């Protein structure tokens, strides 16, 4: 996915920038970058963070870079921030989002007279460079940012830094959050609200959908008003959000407690007698605590994530190596597993590989039973609004592969898929049993979508649930 952070300060901002970016490390695993502006103009550093945390790669840069304005990011994809020189001035830019109509937008740029872009590996274009080019088609930065918000199919949030201040823009439907923090003599812009708390900032405001603000060390000005129509991603609370994050006033950790509580309340344990409730670290843990508190079954940690050298903040890009690293992270506590019936809560089942291997790991460690309760409904659609995964096909999703096996050529029929999204349908029950058998779970029950929405607690019309039911 990715996250960004920016600072406008009356004094040197590089340490705030460095640590603010680092607090977004849970959102990306591939590249980090930071750019500043000071008396000597713009400076920038970009590093690969696949095998080392952000801090270890940027400590020297943070010591050497200077300036009172800065932006930076953690990214799963393109190198950024970029430094741009144009007819509307020089600026640095970083983005978070997904562009589905890349080819169409490239043609628009070429037709406007832009003749080339740097080509990345695999023949791809740097999406942030494309966004910068689109902004420069207009006669002002604000006009250009509004233009981008209107024509990008997907989502696009951005930070833009000039020599005088920053522009922060939330994406048009508010699919990802964007916060402004304030302390004496400084403002910051951040994808996560917790990222600036330990730096002495307090929340000044959360931007609304499509809102654009201009930030200087002295003041903030709204230069484009927010719109009412919001579709923030529900999966932020389930998985991607850090426990201390809050979106639209709803804390992630607290939501996960409610989510686990509702899982337990609507579960059928008549023929199941788990000895303990456990969560798959990290994002399954809070859901499991909520389930344990409601059910009265004790919470325990039968396996522990080894974090000194395998932190969540970086993972290899190769999927086979990612799976290996995921296994290496989990260390069993044999006395809490052997001859025990475990009820295991994970945030979701995406490709199915890691949870199946976790289950086999528990059986090989002596578990008698492994009951699984994902904290969200089955994922039926790959996200087309945010870069949540590297999936290139719906068949990368385990549930869609199971549906393909059950339905054959009828698997992509929308009416059929609607039945698979309905927990009261026979097709849903068949899918559930097939997933259970293939994953070797003792029993399986997914969270219901209506319960998930209630767990989040904001108006349903403001939530995007596309990955669960194909609807925004």
PEHUPE-V934512 format. One record per pair of residues at least 24 apart in sequence whose ideal C-beta (glycine too) atoms are under 7 Angstrom apart, sorted by the first residue. I is the first residue (numbers start at 1). J is the second residue. Records with the same first field share a line. If there is no record, write none. Layout:
# PEHUPE-V934512
I = J ; J
This chain:
# PEHUPE-V934512
1 = 27 ; 28 ; 76 ; 240 ; 386 ; 387 ; 388
2 = 27 ; 28 ; 73 ; 74 ; 75 ; 76 ; 96 ; 387
3 = 27 ; 28 ; 73 ; 74 ; 96 ; 191 ; 192
4 = 71 ; 72 ; 73 ; 94 ; 96 ; 159 ; 191
5 = 72 ; 188 ; 190 ; 195
6 = 70 ; 71 ; 159 ; 161 ; 166 ; 168 ; 188 ; 189
7 = 70 ; 186 ; 188
8 = 69 ; 165 ; 166 ; 186 ; 187 ; 215 ; 216 ; 217
9 = 68 ; 185 ; 186 ; 217
10 = 68 ; 185 ; 186 ; 217
11 = 68 ; 185
12 = 66 ; 68
13 = 67 ; 68 ; 69 ; 70
14 = 62 ; 65 ; 66 ; 67 ; 70
15 = 62
16 = 188 ; 199
17 = 70 ; 72
18 = 58 ; 62
19 = 199
20 = 188 ; 190 ; 195 ; 196 ; 199
21 = 54 ; 72 ; 73 ; 74
22 = 54 ; 55
23 = 192 ; 194 ; 195
24 = 74 ; 191 ; 192 ; 195
25 = 53 ; 54 ; 74 ; 313
26 = 242 ; 312 ; 313
27 = 74 ; 191 ; 240
28 = 74 ; 75 ; 76
29 = 76 ; 314 ; 315
30 = 75 ; 76 ; 77 ; 317
31 = 75 ; 79
32 = 57 ; 58 ; 73 ; 74
33 = 72 ; 73 ; 79 ; 80 ; 81 ; 94
34 = 58 ; 61 ; 70 ; 72
35 = 70 ; 71 ; 72 ; 81 ; 83 ; 92 ; 161
36 = 65 ; 66 ; 67 ; 69 ; 70
37 = 67 ; 69 ; 161 ; 163
38 = 66 ; 67 ; 68
40 = 66
42 = 83 ; 90 ; 92
44 = 81 ; 83 ; 92
46 = 79
49 = 314
50 = 314 ; 316 ; 317
51 = 314
52 = 314
53 = 311 ; 313 ; 314
54 = 313
68 = 217
69 = 161 ; 165 ; 166
71 = 159 ; 161 ; 166
76 = 387
77 = 387
78 = 120 ; 126 ; 127 ; 128
79 = 126
80 = 128
82 = 128 ; 129 ; 132
84 = 132
86 = 136
87 = 136
88 = 136 ; 139 ; 140 ; 141
89 = 162
91 = 160 ; 161 ; 162
92 = 161
93 = 128 ; 131 ; 132 ; 158 ; 160
94 = 128 ; 158 ; 159
95 = 127 ; 128 ; 131 ; 156 ; 157 ; 158
96 = 157 ; 176 ; 191
97 = 154 ; 155 ; 156 ; 157 ; 171
98 = 154 ; 155 ; 385 ; 386 ; 387
99 = 127 ; 152 ; 154
100 = 153 ; 154 ; 384
101 = 153
105 = 130 ; 134 ; 151
106 = 130
109 = 133 ; 134
112 = 137
131 = 156 ; 158
141 = 167
142 = 212 ; 223 ; 224
145 = 169 ; 212
146 = 224
149 = 210
154 = 384 ; 385
155 = 385 ; 386
159 = 189
164 = 216
165 = 214 ; 215 ; 216
166 = 215
167 = 212 ; 214
168 = 207 ; 213 ; 215
169 = 212
170 = 207 ; 208 ; 209 ; 210 ; 211
172 = 209 ; 210
173 = 209 ; 229 ; 230 ; 231
174 = 208 ; 209 ; 230 ; 231 ; 232
175 = 231 ; 232 ; 233 ; 385 ; 386 ; 464
176 = 233 ; 386
177 = 206 ; 247
178 = 207
179 = 203 ; 206
180 = 204 ; 205 ; 207 ; 213 ; 220
185 = 217
186 = 217
187 = 215 ; 220
189 = 215
192 = 242 ; 245
193 = 245 ; 246
194 = 242 ; 244 ; 245
230 = 462
231 = 462 ; 463 ; 464 ; 472
232 = 462 ; 463 ; 464
233 = 386 ; 464
234 = 452 ; 456 ; 463 ; 464 ; 465
235 = 388 ; 467
237 = 456
238 = 347 ; 348 ; 375 ; 376
239 = 283 ; 347 ; 348
243 = 286
248 = 458
250 = 456 ; 457 ; 458
253 = 286
255 = 455 ; 456
256 = 286 ; 287 ; 290
257 = 286 ; 289 ; 290
258 = 290 ; 455
259 = 287 ; 290 ; 375 ; 447 ; 452 ; 455
260 = 287 ; 288 ; 289 ; 290 ; 291 ; 345 ; 375
261 = 290 ; 291 ; 293 ; 294
262 = 451 ; 454 ; 455
263 = 291 ; 373 ; 375 ; 447
264 = 291 ; 294 ; 295
265 = 294
266 = 448 ; 451
267 = 373 ; 445
272 = 371 ; 443
273 = 341
274 = 341 ; 342 ; 343 ; 371
275 = 340 ; 341
276 = 300 ; 302 ; 336 ; 340 ; 342
277 = 343
278 = 302 ; 342 ; 344
279 = 345
280 = 344 ; 346 ; 358
281 = 305
282 = 312
283 = 347
284 = 345 ; 346 ; 347 ; 375
287 = 345 ; 347 ; 375
288 = 345
291 = 345
300 = 336
301 = 333
302 = 332 ; 333 ; 336 ; 337 ; 342
303 = 330 ; 331 ; 332 ; 333
304 = 331 ; 333
305 = 329 ; 330
306 = 331
323 = 353 ; 354 ; 357
326 = 354
327 = 357 ; 361
330 = 358 ; 361
332 = 361 ; 365
334 = 365 ; 366
337 = 362 ; 365 ; 366 ; 367
338 = 365 ; 366
339 = 366 ; 368
340 = 367 ; 368
341 = 368 ; 369
342 = 367 ; 369 ; 370 ; 371
343 = 371 ; 373
344 = 370 ; 371 ; 372
345 = 373 ; 375
346 = 374 ; 375
347 = 375 ; 376
348 = 374 ; 375 ; 376 ; 379
349 = 374 ; 398
350 = 379 ; 389 ; 397 ; 398
351 = 396 ; 398
352 = 398 ; 439
355 = 439
356 = 439 ; 440
359 = 439 ; 440 ; 441
360 = 440
369 = 442
370 = 441 ; 442
371 = 441 ; 442 ; 443
372 = 441 ; 444
373 = 445
374 = 446 ; 447
375 = 447
376 = 447 ; 452 ; 468
377 = 446 ; 447 ; 448 ; 449 ; 452 ; 468
378 = 446
379 = 467 ; 468
380 = 417 ; 420 ; 421 ; 468 ; 470
381 = 466 ; 467 ; 470
383 = 466 ; 467
384 = 466
385 = 464 ; 466
399 = 431 ; 435
402 = 431 ; 434 ; 435 ; 438
403 = 431
406 = 430 ; 431 ; 434
417 = 470
421 = 468 ; 469
423 = 448
